[in-house]
């Protein structure tokens, strides 16, 4: 009976791992355009950050751009997923507080709906890891990265 339960548990773990992989890829793709826009015009990004009263706008522009760019790579590969998701969560909290929050919740008014969804997905990655289909799973066999 224990063998049957173990086999069922393994069988049901595969959809979870596929869903985590697809979610990582979708979130990484979602960060790609904003990160590219910031990367291509970092001085414009710093000016925009200053105009919306983000502290230390130049430093923050470089940090956010770097975190988003690394996030795309690390989420796609499933490498250091929990850590990069935590950093990206901080970026999303900043986006909610400084950019989207004053507009309310609705996407139609450029509200915080989409950054909030990203934050929820990133918290899933922080809590549950990248899943079996990741470099974390390959390199760190102790199970805390799965």
C-alpha positions as YAML, in Angstrom:
chain: A
units: angstrom
residues:
- id: 1
  name: UNK
  ca: [0.00, 0.00, 0.00]
- id: 2
  name: UNK
  ca: [2.87, 2.37, 0.82]
- id: 3
  name: UNK
  ca: [4.36, 1.71, -2.63]
- id: 4
  name: UNK
  ca: [1.08, 2.63, -4.29]
- id: 5
  name: UNK
  ca: [0.84, 5.89, -2.35]
- id: 6
  name: UNK
  ca: [4.47, 6.71, -3.21]
- id: 7
  name: UNK
  ca: [3.82, 6.05, -6.91]
- id: 8
  name: UNK
  ca: [0.70, 8.23, -6.87]
- id: 9
  name: UNK
  ca: [2.64, 11.02, -5.17]
- id: 10
  name: UNK
  ca: [5.33, 10.88, -7.89]
- id: 11
  name: UNK
  ca: [2.68, 10.81, -10.60]
- id: 12
  name: UNK
  ca: [0.99, 13.94, -9.23]
- id: 13
  name: UNK
  ca: [4.29, 15.79, -8.80]
- id: 14
  name: UNK
  ca: [4.87, 16.02, -12.56]
- id: 15
  name: UNK
  ca: [2.01, 18.43, -13.34]
- id: 16
  name: UNK
  ca: [3.15, 20.64, -10.46]
- id: 17
  name: UNK
  ca: [6.67, 20.77, -11.89]
- id: 18
  name: UNK
  ca: [5.39, 21.52, -15.39]
- id: 19
  name: UNK
  ca: [3.18, 24.30, -14.03]
- id: 20
  name: UNK
  ca: [6.13, 25.80, -12.11]
- id: 21
  name: UNK
  ca: [8.26, 25.66, -15.27]
- id: 22
  name: UNK
  ca: [5.59, 27.35, -17.38]
- id: 23
  name: UNK
  ca: [4.95, 29.97, -14.70]
- id: 24
  name: UNK
  ca: [8.68, 30.75, -14.49]
- id: 25
  name: UNK
  ca: [8.90, 31.15, -18.26]
- id: 26
  name: UNK
  ca: [5.80, 33.37, -18.44]
- id: 27
  name: UNK
  ca: [6.99, 35.63, -15.62]
- id: 28
  name: UNK
  ca: [10.49, 35.87, -17.16]
- id: 29
  name: UNK
  ca: [8.93, 36.82, -20.48]
- id: 30
  name: UNK
  ca: [6.78, 39.41, -18.72]
- id: 31
  name: UNK
  ca: [9.88, 41.09, -17.31]
- id: 32
  name: UNK
  ca: [11.69, 41.10, -20.66]
- id: 33
  name: UNK
  ca: [10.13, 44.16, -22.31]
- id: 34
  name: UNK
  ca: [10.22, 46.46, -19.24]
- id: 35
  name: UNK
  ca: [13.81, 45.42, -18.50]
- id: 36
  name: UNK
  ca: [14.86, 45.99, -22.12]
- id: 37
  name: UNK
  ca: [13.24, 49.44, -22.17]
- id: 38
  name: UNK
  ca: [15.04, 50.39, -18.95]
- id: 39
  name: UNK
  ca: [18.33, 48.93, -20.21]
- id: 40
  name: UNK
  ca: [18.20, 50.80, -23.52]
- id: 41
  name: UNK
  ca: [17.58, 54.17, -21.85]
- id: 42
  name: UNK
  ca: [18.96, 53.98, -18.33]
- id: 43
  name: UNK
  ca: [19.34, 57.75, -18.02]
- id: 44
  name: UNK
  ca: [15.69, 58.24, -19.07]
- id: 45
  name: UNK
  ca: [14.70, 55.63, -16.53]
- id: 46
  name: UNK
  ca: [16.62, 57.49, -13.80]
- id: 47
  name: UNK
  ca: [14.94, 60.75, -14.81]
- id: 48
  name: UNK
  ca: [11.52, 59.10, -14.72]
- id: 49
  name: UNK
  ca: [12.29, 57.58, -11.30]
- id: 50
  name: UNK
  ca: [13.24, 61.06, -10.06]
- id: 51
  name: UNK
  ca: [10.00, 62.52, -11.44]
- id: 52
  name: UNK
  ca: [7.92, 60.07, -9.40]
- id: 53
  name: UNK
  ca: [9.98, 60.65, -6.23]
- id: 54
  name: UNK
  ca: [11.80, 57.34, -6.06]
- id: 55
  name: UNK
  ca: [14.76, 57.76, -3.68]
- id: 56
  name: UNK
  ca: [18.26, 57.71, -5.22]
- id: 57
  name: UNK
  ca: [16.82, 57.51, -8.74]
- id: 58
  name: UNK
  ca: [20.04, 56.78, -10.64]
- id: 59
  name: UNK
  ca: [21.17, 54.03, -8.28]
- id: 60
  name: UNK
  ca: [17.65, 52.62, -8.14]
- id: 61
  name: UNK
  ca: [17.38, 52.63, -11.96]
- id: 62
  name: UNK
  ca: [20.59, 50.59, -12.24]
- id: 63
  name: UNK
  ca: [19.52, 48.21, -9.44]
- id: 64
  name: UNK
  ca: [16.04, 47.62, -10.83]
- id: 65
  name: UNK
  ca: [17.35, 47.15, -14.37]
- id: 66
  name: UNK
  ca: [20.02, 44.72, -13.16]
- id: 67
  name: UNK
  ca: [17.61, 42.75, -10.99]
- id: 68
  name: UNK
  ca: [15.04, 42.50, -13.80]
- id: 69
  name: UNK
  ca: [17.68, 41.45, -16.33]
- id: 70
  name: UNK
  ca: [19.17, 38.82, -14.02]
- id: 71
  name: UNK
  ca: [15.64, 37.74, -13.15]
- id: 72
  name: UNK
  ca: [14.87, 36.97, -16.79]
- id: 73
  name: UNK
  ca: [17.95, 34.76, -17.09]
- id: 74
  name: UNK
  ca: [17.68, 33.07, -13.69]
- id: 75
  name: UNK
  ca: [13.93, 32.41, -13.89]
- id: 76
  name: UNK
  ca: [14.29, 30.98, -17.40]
- id: 77
  name: UNK
  ca: [17.07, 28.64, -16.28]
- id: 78
  name: UNK
  ca: [15.55, 27.94, -12.88]
- id: 79
  name: UNK
  ca: [18.81, 28.96, -11.22]
- id: 80
  name: UNK
  ca: [18.84, 30.64, -7.78]
- id: 81
  name: UNK
  ca: [15.10, 30.92, -8.27]
- id: 82
  name: UNK
  ca: [14.14, 31.58, -4.67]
- id: 83
  name: UNK
  ca: [16.71, 34.35, -4.29]
- id: 84
  name: UNK
  ca: [15.99, 36.17, -7.55]
- id: 85
  name: UNK
  ca: [12.26, 35.86, -6.89]
- id: 86
  name: UNK
  ca: [12.76, 37.59, -3.56]
- id: 87
  name: UNK
  ca: [14.66, 40.44, -5.24]
- id: 88
  name: UNK
  ca: [12.06, 40.70, -8.01]
- id: 89
  name: UNK
  ca: [9.35, 40.79, -5.33]
- id: 90
  name: UNK
  ca: [11.02, 43.87, -3.87]
- id: 91
  name: UNK
  ca: [10.97, 45.44, -7.35]
- id: 92
  name: UNK
  ca: [7.25, 44.63, -7.65]
- id: 93
  name: UNK
  ca: [6.53, 46.13, -4.23]
- id: 94
  name: UNK
  ca: [8.32, 49.28, -5.37]
- id: 95
  name: UNK
  ca: [6.32, 49.29, -8.62]
- id: 96
  name: UNK
  ca: [3.10, 48.95, -6.65]
- id: 97
  name: UNK
  ca: [3.98, 51.69, -4.15]
- id: 98
  name: UNK
  ca: [5.54, 54.26, -6.48]
- id: 99
  name: UNK
  ca: [4.08, 53.66, -9.94]
- id: 100
  name: UNK
  ca: [0.84, 51.69, -10.02]
- id: 101
  name: UNK
  ca: [-0.63, 52.02, -6.52]
- id: 102
  name: UNK
  ca: [-1.78, 55.65, -6.85]
- id: 103
  name: UNK
  ca: [-3.85, 54.60, -9.89]
- id: 104
  name: UNK
  ca: [-5.90, 52.06, -7.95]
- id: 105
  name: UNK
  ca: [-6.22, 48.37, -8.72]
- id: 106
  name: UNK
  ca: [-7.67, 48.27, -12.22]
- id: 107
  name: UNK
  ca: [-5.46, 47.49, -15.19]
- id: 108
  name: UNK
  ca: [-7.53, 49.91, -17.28]
- id: 109
  name: UNK
  ca: [-6.19, 52.82, -15.19]
- id: 110
  name: UNK
  ca: [-2.60, 51.46, -15.09]
- id: 111
  name: UNK
  ca: [-3.30, 50.23, -11.58]
- id: 112
  name: UNK
  ca: [-1.49, 47.67, -9.50]
- id: 113
  name: UNK
  ca: [-3.31, 44.60, -10.83]
- id: 114
  name: UNK
  ca: [-0.50, 43.18, -12.99]
- id: 115
  name: UNK
  ca: [2.37, 43.93, -10.55]
- id: 116
  name: UNK
  ca: [0.26, 42.33, -7.82]
- id: 117
  name: UNK
  ca: [-0.15, 39.15, -9.91]
- id: 118
  name: UNK
  ca: [3.59, 39.10, -10.57]
- id: 119
  name: UNK
  ca: [4.22, 39.49, -6.86]
- id: 120
  name: UNK
  ca: [1.94, 36.54, -6.10]
- id: 121
  name: UNK
  ca: [3.71, 34.32, -8.65]
- id: 122
  name: UNK
  ca: [7.12, 35.37, -7.31]
- id: 123
  name: UNK
  ca: [5.98, 34.47, -3.78]
- id: 124
  name: UNK
  ca: [5.02, 31.02, -5.11]
- id: 125
  name: UNK
  ca: [8.59, 30.62, -6.40]
- id: 126
  name: UNK
  ca: [10.02, 31.81, -3.08]
- id: 127
  name: UNK
  ca: [7.78, 29.37, -1.19]
- id: 128
  name: UNK
  ca: [7.87, 26.30, -3.43]
- id: 129
  name: UNK
  ca: [11.03, 26.76, -5.48]
- id: 130
  name: UNK
  ca: [11.46, 26.32, -9.22]
- id: 131
  name: UNK
  ca: [10.32, 22.71, -9.47]
- id: 132
  name: UNK
  ca: [12.14, 19.68, -10.80]
- id: 133
  name: UNK
  ca: [12.70, 21.11, -14.29]
- id: 134
  name: UNK
  ca: [15.36, 23.63, -13.26]
- id: 135
  name: UNK
  ca: [19.08, 24.02, -12.81]
- id: 136
  name: UNK
  ca: [18.48, 24.45, -9.07]
- id: 137
  name: UNK
  ca: [17.13, 20.91, -9.01]
- id: 138
  name: UNK
  ca: [20.11, 19.65, -11.00]
- id: 139
  name: UNK
  ca: [22.85, 21.41, -9.04]
- id: 140
  name: UNK
  ca: [21.40, 21.40, -5.54]
- id: 141
  name: UNK
  ca: [20.29, 17.84, -4.83]
- id: 142
  name: UNK
  ca: [19.38, 18.44, -1.17]
- id: 143
  name: UNK
  ca: [15.79, 19.20, -2.12]
- id: 144
  name: UNK
  ca: [15.44, 22.71, -0.76]
- id: 145
  name: UNK
  ca: [15.54, 24.14, -4.28]
- id: 146
  name: UNK
  ca: [12.84, 21.91, -5.72]
...
